Amino acid sequence: MKMSIALVALSVGRLLQAQTSDLPTAPKPAQLASAKTVFISNNTIGSAEGSEFLYTHLYNAIQKLHRFDIVLTPQDADLILEYSISDVVGQNNPGHVHALRILDPRTRIVLWSINEYEPGANRQSSIEKNLLDAHNHLAADLQKVTSPTK
C-alpha cells in the first residue's frame, strides 16, 4: 500500500512537472503580494512551554524576512498566518509536519497553505536543527508566495 502511494505521488509529480513547463503561472490572490502586516496565530497543541517555543522560533524566522510588520491583533493585519504542527506517524518516516495557513482576516478564507516536513531525530541538537530548518523553509516559502509576480 505504501509503495503504491509513493509510486502514484512520484508519477503525479512527474506529470505535473511536464505539464507545467508550458503553462503560464496562475495568478495568486492579490492580498498575498499587497500585504504589509501579518498576525501570527499559534494553533499548536501541547504544553504552554512547548507551544511558546515553537511560536517564538517561527516568529523569529518570519521577522528575519524583513517582508512584514508583525502586529499583535488580527484586526490590524493584512494577513493572518495560522501556524500548526502535526505528528507524522510511521515506522519509516517519523517526524512532524509544520503548516502555515494564510488567511484573509476579514473573511477568514484560506488564501494559501504551506507545509514543511521535519524529520524525526533522537539527539537534542538534531531535533533543534530540524525544527529551525522547518521554520526557515516555511519563512522562505512564505516569502516566495507573497512576492509580487512579474
Residue frames relative to the residue before (quaternion, step in Angstrom):
aa qw qx qy qz dx dy dz
M 1.0000 0.0000 0.0000 0.0000 0.00 0.00 0.00
K 0.6777 0.4787 -0.2977 0.4722 3.59 0.83 -0.99
M 0.6417 0.5335 -0.3217 0.4473 3.56 1.02 -0.83
S 0.6726 0.4903 -0.3077 0.4610 3.60 0.93 -0.84
I 0.6230 0.5207 -0.3432 0.4722 3.60 1.04 -0.69
A 0.6494 0.5125 -0.3157 0.4647 3.58 0.97 -0.84
L 0.6569 0.5058 -0.3111 0.4646 3.61 0.98 -0.80
V 0.6354 0.5121 -0.3266 0.4768 3.58 1.00 -0.78
A 0.6562 0.5088 -0.3127 0.4612 3.58 0.90 -0.90
L 0.6530 0.5075 -0.3073 0.4708 3.59 0.97 -0.85
S 0.6587 0.5098 -0.3025 0.4634 3.59 0.95 -0.88
V 0.6582 0.4981 -0.3074 0.4735 3.58 0.93 -0.89
G 0.6344 0.5355 -0.3266 0.4518 3.58 0.98 -0.82
R 0.6734 0.4800 -0.2942 0.4792 3.60 0.92 -0.88
L 0.6361 0.5270 -0.3203 0.4638 3.57 1.00 -0.83
L 0.6726 0.4905 -0.2974 0.4676 3.58 0.89 -0.92
Q 0.6356 0.5271 -0.3304 0.4572 3.58 0.97 -0.82
A 0.6718 0.4913 -0.2980 0.4674 3.59 0.93 -0.86
Q 0.7079 0.4706 -0.2664 0.4544 3.59 0.92 -0.88
T 0.7036 0.4926 -0.2874 0.4240 3.60 0.91 -0.80
S 0.5272 0.6430 -0.4284 0.3537 3.60 1.13 -0.31
D 0.7295 0.4033 -0.2301 0.5022 3.62 1.15 -0.58
L 0.6210 0.5719 -0.3371 0.4167 3.59 1.23 -0.24
P 0.4527 -0.6398 0.5279 0.3273 3.57 -1.09 0.63
T 0.5906 -0.5753 0.4274 0.3709 3.57 -1.19 0.54
A 0.4234 -0.6993 0.5180 0.2519 3.57 -0.87 0.96
P 0.5089 -0.6490 0.4563 0.3341 3.60 -1.01 0.69
K 0.3332 -0.7189 0.5765 0.1997 3.56 -1.15 0.70
P 0.6496 -0.4783 0.3837 0.4495 3.60 -1.19 0.27
A 0.5565 -0.6608 0.4009 0.3047 3.57 -0.86 1.03
Q 0.6021 0.5938 -0.3621 0.3920 3.60 1.04 -0.72
L 0.5878 0.6034 -0.3763 0.3856 3.59 1.07 -0.63
A 0.7425 0.4047 -0.2259 0.4836 3.57 0.86 -0.94
S 0.7203 0.4681 -0.2638 0.4387 3.59 1.02 -0.71
A 0.4988 0.6895 -0.4164 0.3201 3.60 1.20 -0.33
K 0.1702 -0.7756 0.6032 0.0744 3.52 -1.08 0.87
T 0.7831 0.2336 -0.1072 0.5663 3.58 1.17 -0.65
V 0.0802 -0.7836 0.6145 0.0441 3.56 -1.17 0.67
F 0.2235 -0.7009 0.6578 0.1613 3.50 -1.31 0.54
I 0.2266 -0.7733 0.5772 0.1320 3.59 -0.82 0.96
S 0.1763 -0.7795 0.5985 0.0558 3.52 -0.67 1.20
N 0.2543 -0.7767 0.5637 0.1197 3.57 -0.76 1.09
N 0.0137 0.8194 -0.5690 0.0673 3.56 -0.24 1.30
T 0.3339 0.7368 -0.5155 0.2826 3.59 1.04 0.78
I 0.2875 -0.7365 0.5886 0.1687 3.53 -1.23 0.55
G 0.5010 0.6285 -0.4802 0.3513 3.56 -0.89 0.88
S 0.7574 -0.3346 0.2661 0.4936 3.51 -1.25 -0.35
A 0.6210 -0.5410 0.4081 0.3938 3.57 -1.19 0.50
E 0.6488 0.5239 -0.3148 0.4533 3.57 0.98 -0.83
G 0.6854 0.4805 -0.2822 0.4687 3.58 0.88 -0.93
S 0.6444 0.5294 -0.3065 0.4589 3.55 1.02 -0.85
E 0.6664 0.4896 -0.2963 0.4779 3.58 0.96 -0.86
F 0.6078 0.5558 -0.3416 0.4528 3.59 1.05 -0.75
L 0.6758 0.4875 -0.2878 0.4721 3.60 0.87 -0.98
Y 0.6544 0.5227 -0.2998 0.4568 3.56 0.93 -0.96
T 0.6627 0.5150 -0.3043 0.4506 3.59 0.90 -0.92
H 0.6391 0.5198 -0.3246 0.4647 3.59 0.97 -0.84
L 0.6878 0.4705 -0.2877 0.4720 3.58 0.85 -0.94
Y 0.6107 0.5602 -0.3395 0.4450 3.59 0.97 -0.87
N 0.6871 0.4838 -0.2784 0.4650 3.58 0.87 -0.96
A 0.6374 0.5243 -0.3298 0.4583 3.60 1.01 -0.78
I 0.6761 0.4718 -0.2916 0.4851 3.60 0.98 -0.81
Q 0.6261 0.5445 -0.3310 0.4493 3.57 1.01 -0.78
K 0.6478 0.5417 -0.3134 0.4345 3.62 1.02 -0.78
L 0.5478 0.6183 -0.3975 0.3996 3.60 1.21 -0.32
H 0.1855 -0.7943 0.5388 0.2106 3.57 1.13 -0.75
R 0.4381 0.6991 -0.4414 0.3528 3.57 1.15 0.68
F 0.8088 0.1759 -0.0481 0.5590 3.58 1.02 -0.85
D 0.3562 -0.6151 0.6366 0.2992 3.48 -1.39 0.29
I 0.2744 -0.7536 0.5741 0.1648 3.58 -0.80 0.99
V 0.1630 -0.8072 0.5651 0.0493 3.56 -0.66 1.16
L 0.5317 -0.6838 0.4277 0.2583 3.55 -1.25 0.50
T 0.7584 0.2537 -0.1905 0.5693 3.61 1.22 -0.09
P 0.5617 -0.6170 0.4282 0.3472 3.60 -1.04 0.68
Q 0.6040 0.5847 -0.3517 0.4118 3.59 1.11 -0.65
D 0.7008 0.4576 -0.2597 0.4817 3.59 1.16 -0.58
A 0.6241 0.5886 -0.3114 0.4087 3.58 1.30 -0.13
D 0.4286 -0.6506 0.5638 0.2743 3.52 -1.28 0.56
L 0.7801 0.0843 -0.0368 0.6188 3.59 1.20 -0.62
I 0.2520 -0.7062 0.6323 0.1950 3.53 -1.27 0.50
L 0.1703 -0.7564 0.6256 0.0868 3.55 -0.93 0.97
E 0.1047 -0.8112 0.5749 0.0241 3.57 -0.36 1.25
Y 0.1534 -0.8173 0.5547 0.0291 3.55 -0.46 1.28
S 0.1050 0.7688 -0.6272 0.0674 3.56 -1.01 0.87
I 0.1872 -0.7557 0.6189 0.1040 3.53 -1.32 0.35
S 0.0268 -0.7913 0.6106 0.0146 3.55 -1.06 0.75
D 0.5125 -0.6425 0.4810 0.3053 3.53 -1.20 0.60
V 0.2421 -0.6969 0.6510 0.1784 3.51 -1.22 0.65
V 0.1312 -0.8103 0.5697 0.0400 3.54 -0.51 1.18
G 0.4207 0.6715 -0.5297 0.3025 3.52 -0.87 0.97
Q 0.5625 -0.6308 0.4197 0.3309 3.51 -1.12 0.59
N 0.7250 0.4592 -0.2536 0.4462 3.59 1.01 -0.74
N 0.8333 0.1228 -0.0188 0.5386 3.59 0.93 -0.82
P 0.0651 0.8013 -0.5930 0.0449 3.64 0.48 1.02
G 0.3243 0.7317 -0.5583 0.2184 3.55 -1.14 0.54
H 0.4872 -0.6352 0.5088 0.3165 3.54 -1.22 -0.60
V 0.2368 -0.7084 0.6379 0.1874 3.51 -1.30 0.46
H 0.1956 -0.7549 0.6195 0.0901 3.54 -0.80 1.10
A 0.0872 -0.8138 0.5745 0.0093 3.58 -0.74 1.06
L 0.0777 -0.7611 0.6431 0.0321 3.52 -1.09 0.81
R 0.1049 -0.7821 0.6137 0.0245 3.55 -0.51 1.25
I 0.2252 -0.7669 0.5908 0.1099 3.55 -0.89 1.00
L 0.0534 -0.8323 0.5509 -0.0311 3.55 -0.52 1.25
D 0.4550 -0.6075 0.5729 0.3094 3.50 -1.32 0.50
P 0.4072 -0.7542 0.4500 0.2509 3.64 -0.55 1.06
R 0.6557 0.5210 -0.3243 0.4397 3.60 1.11 -0.50
T 0.7903 0.2994 -0.1466 0.5142 3.60 0.92 -0.90
R 0.3164 -0.7616 0.4836 0.2932 3.59 1.27 -0.50
I 0.4022 0.6916 -0.4902 0.3458 3.59 1.20 0.47
V 0.4335 -0.6738 0.5332 0.2717 3.56 -1.01 0.86
L 0.2496 -0.7868 0.5527 0.1146 3.55 -0.69 1.14
W 0.7860 -0.0746 0.0991 0.6057 3.57 1.10 -0.75
S 0.1400 -0.7669 0.6179 0.1021 3.57 -1.23 0.48
I 0.1051 -0.7679 0.6310 0.0335 3.53 -1.11 0.81
N 0.0547 -0.7906 0.6098 0.0101 3.59 -0.95 0.89
E 0.0450 -0.7743 0.6307 0.0252 3.54 -1.12 0.73
Y 0.3361 -0.7368 0.5575 0.1826 3.54 -0.94 0.95
E 0.1362 -0.7528 0.6405 0.0675 3.55 -1.05 0.89
P 0.3316 -0.7619 0.5128 0.2158 3.62 -0.46 1.10
G 0.5494 -0.6104 0.4648 0.3309 3.52 -1.17 0.62
A 0.0454 -0.7860 0.6164 0.0128 3.56 -1.22 0.48
N 0.4150 -0.7119 0.5142 0.2378 3.55 -1.26 0.41
R 0.7112 0.4266 -0.2559 0.4966 3.58 1.01 -0.78
Q 0.5838 -0.6126 0.4104 0.3397 3.57 -1.02 0.84
S 0.6508 0.5212 -0.3250 0.4462 3.58 0.96 -0.83
S 0.6552 0.4972 -0.3042 0.4806 3.60 1.05 -0.75
I 0.6110 0.5456 -0.3429 0.4598 3.58 1.04 -0.78
E 0.6906 0.4783 -0.2792 0.4652 3.59 0.85 -0.98
K 0.6389 0.5190 -0.3255 0.4652 3.60 0.99 -0.81
N 0.6689 0.5022 -0.3023 0.4571 3.59 0.89 -0.92
L 0.6357 0.5243 -0.3176 0.4691 3.57 1.04 -0.80
L 0.6638 0.4969 -0.3010 0.4711 3.58 0.88 -0.93
D 0.6357 0.5284 -0.3230 0.4609 3.58 0.98 -0.85
A 0.6547 0.5131 -0.3148 0.4573 3.59 0.92 -0.91
H 0.6811 0.4778 -0.2927 0.4712 3.60 0.90 -0.88
N 0.6456 0.5089 -0.3247 0.4677 3.59 0.99 -0.75
H 0.6453 0.5006 -0.3188 0.4810 3.58 1.06 -0.72
L 0.6097 0.5315 -0.3522 0.4709 3.61 1.02 -0.72
A 0.6697 0.4990 -0.2961 0.4636 3.58 0.89 -0.94
A 0.6562 0.5022 -0.3120 0.4689 3.60 0.94 -0.85
D 0.6453 0.5024 -0.3147 0.4818 3.59 1.01 -0.79
L 0.6126 0.5367 -0.3343 0.4743 3.58 1.05 -0.76
Q 0.6272 0.5364 -0.3235 0.4629 3.58 0.97 -0.86
K 0.6761 0.4912 -0.2943 0.4637 3.61 0.87 -0.95
V 0.6847 0.5049 -0.2869 0.4403 3.56 0.84 -1.00
T 0.7622 0.3825 -0.2026 0.4814 3.60 0.96 -0.81
S 0.4898 0.6358 -0.4578 0.3825 3.59 1.21 0.13
P 0.5352 -0.6212 0.4522 0.3511 3.59 -1.00 0.74
T 0.3804 -0.7096 0.5443 0.2356 3.58 -1.02 0.81
K 0.3818 -0.7354 0.5177 0.2132 3.55 -1.11 0.65
